């Protein structure tokens, strides 16, 4: 069965000071935090 590792940052732009290697390595672990952050941005625009 084919599977993918989730990467919530795949289509996001990041600041130049962000260590992209570390972000890639920890991306799946940061899924909930990323989702909650995006949700708060969506709530702010309503």
Buried (B, 14 or more C-beta within 10 A) or exposed (E): EEEEEEBBBEEEEEEEEEEEEEBEEEBEEBEEEBEEEEEEEEEEEE
